[in-house]
């Protein structure tokens, strides 16, 4: 008797609030591994492969992690990178992370593929969620050699102009549609502050 065939992993993607987040969701849909990069205590960069479980309606990406892991200590800044070599699509997302201890959310996202890391299943005592909140995203469409700025949730801090990848001309940088404070609040907190 042969071993059962492993099904391809696919994260749950909720309906997004903005066109930019919809575009981001469509780019990373089907990409089963992201490289999470952060800054270590000594200032060096380190990257780890992570499996995205969900992209919620606010654009946050959710992962399982062990609360004892060093990556849970330094959550600002972080970067996620995705690649799809078959379609020549590469995505880089900058943001920050938050450790979330929500057992019901863990149970909802649980997959048997996580069992090798969390032997006690969704009740594993050190299993928590890592919520990655995007600030901005870039993607490259390699056959066309273009880099596109997809999401800009934070206003630029120093420059008011940026070069336009289509024409090589300078253009005004638009203000983001969502400010940083809005991006990190839960939907209910945003409604309360509206």
C-alpha positions in Angstrom: 0.0 0.0 0.0 1.4 3.4 -1.0 1.4 6.5 1.2 -1.5 8.9 0.6 -0.8 11.7 -1.8 -0.1 15.0 -0.1 -2.4 17.8 -1.2 -1.0 21.1 -2.2 -1.2 23.6 0.7 -3.3 26.7 0.2 -3.8 29.5 2.7 -7.2 30.9 3.5 -7.6 34.4 1.9 -10.5 36.6 3.1 -12.0 39.3 1.0 -9.7 42.4 1.2 -10.7 46.0 2.1 -8.8 47.7 -0.7 -7.8 47.2 -4.4 -4.1 47.1 -3.4 -4.7 44.4 -0.8 -6.8 42.4 -3.4 -3.8 42.7 -5.8 -1.4 41.5 -3.1 -3.7 38.6 -2.2 -3.9 37.5 -5.9 -0.1 37.6 -6.2 0.6 35.4 -3.2 -2.4 33.1 -3.5 -1.0 29.6 -4.0 2.5 30.5 -2.6 2.9 28.0 0.2 6.1 29.3 1.8 7.3 32.8 2.8 10.7 33.8 4.0 10.3 35.8 7.2 13.3 38.1 7.8 14.0 40.1 10.9 16.9 41.7 12.8 18.8 39.7 15.4 20.1 41.1 18.7 23.5 41.6 17.2 22.0 43.6 14.3 22.4 40.8 11.7 19.5 39.7 9.4 18.0 36.3 9.7 15.4 34.6 7.5 13.2 31.6 8.3 10.7 29.7 6.0 7.2 30.0 7.3 3.9 28.7 6.0 1.2 31.3 5.7 -2.2 30.1 7.1 -4.4 33.0 6.4 -4.6 36.5 5.0 -7.4 38.3 6.9 -9.6 41.0 5.5 -7.2 43.7 6.8 -4.3 42.2 4.8 -2.6 40.7 7.9 -0.9 37.3 7.3 -1.1 34.7 10.0 1.4 32.0 10.9 1.9 29.4 13.6 5.0 29.8 15.7 6.5 28.6 19.0 6.3 31.4 21.6 9.8 30.3 22.8 11.3 31.1 19.4 13.6 34.1 19.2 11.6 35.5 16.3 8.8 36.4 18.8 11.2 38.7 20.6 12.0 41.1 17.8 8.9 41.8 15.7 9.7 45.3 14.4 10.7 45.5 11.6 10.0 42.3 9.7 9.9 41.4 6.0 8.1 38.6 4.2 9.2 37.5 0.8 7.3 35.2 -1.6 8.5 33.7 -4.9 6.8 31.9 -7.7 9.5 31.0 -10.1 7.1 29.2 -12.5 5.2 32.5 -13.1 8.2 34.8 -12.5 6.5 36.7 -9.7 8.4 37.9 -6.6 6.8 39.7 -3.7 8.4 41.5 -0.8 6.3 42.8 2.1 7.6 45.0 4.9 5.7 45.3 8.2 5.8 44.3 11.8 4.6 41.3 13.8 2.4 40.6 16.8 2.2 37.5 18.9 -1.5 36.5 19.4 -2.7 34.0 21.9 -6.1 33.1 20.7 -6.8 29.4 21.1 -10.0 29.6 19.0 -8.2 31.2 16.1 -5.5 28.5 16.4 -8.1 25.8 16.2 -9.8 27.4 13.2 -6.4 27.5 11.3 -5.1 24.2 12.5 -3.8 21.8 9.8 -2.3 18.3 10.2 0.8 19.6 8.4 1.7 21.5 11.6 1.7 18.4 13.7 5.5 17.7 13.3 6.2 21.0 15.0 3.3 21.0 17.5 2.9 17.3 18.6 0.0 18.1 20.9 -2.0 19.6 18.0 -3.9 22.9 18.5 -3.7 22.5 22.2 0.2 22.6 22.2 1.1 24.9 25.1 3.8 26.8 23.2 1.7 27.2 20.0 0.8 30.9 19.3 -0.1 32.9 16.2 2.3 35.3 14.6 0.3 38.1 13.0 2.3 39.9 10.3 0.8 43.4 9.6 2.0 44.8 6.2 3.1 48.4 5.9 4.1 48.2 2.2 4.7 45.7 -0.5 6.6 45.5 -3.8 6.4 42.9 -6.5 8.5 42.1 -9.5 7.1 40.7 -12.8 10.4 39.3 -14.0 9.5 38.8 -17.7 8.8 42.5 -18.0 11.6 43.5 -15.6 9.4 45.9 -13.7 9.2 46.5 -10.0 5.9 47.9 -8.8 5.0 49.5 -5.5 1.8 47.8 -4.5 0.8 48.9 -1.0 1.9 52.0 0.8 0.2 52.1 4.2 2.7 54.5 5.8 3.4 58.0 4.4 7.0 58.5 3.2 9.1 60.1 5.9 11.6 62.1 3.9 10.9 62.3 0.2 7.8 63.7 -1.4 8.7 62.4 -4.8 9.6 59.0 -6.1 10.7 57.8 -9.5 8.0 56.4 -11.8 9.1 52.9 -12.9 7.1 53.3 -16.2 8.7 56.6 -17.4 11.7 57.1 -15.2 10.2 60.5 -14.4 9.6 61.9 -10.9 6.1 62.0 -9.7 4.5 63.1 -6.4 4.1 60.3 -3.9 0.4 59.9 -3.0 -0.6 59.8 0.7 -1.6 56.4 1.8 -5.3 55.5 2.0 -4.7 53.8 5.4 -2.5 55.3 8.1 -0.3 53.1 10.2 -2.5 53.5 13.3 -5.5 52.2 11.3 -3.6 49.3 9.8 -2.8 47.8 13.2 -6.1 48.2 15.0 -8.6 45.4 15.0 -11.7 46.0 12.8 -13.8 46.6 16.0 -11.3 49.1 17.3 -11.2 50.9 14.0 -15.0 51.2 14.1 -14.9 52.5 17.6 -12.4 55.2 16.5 -14.3 56.1 13.3 
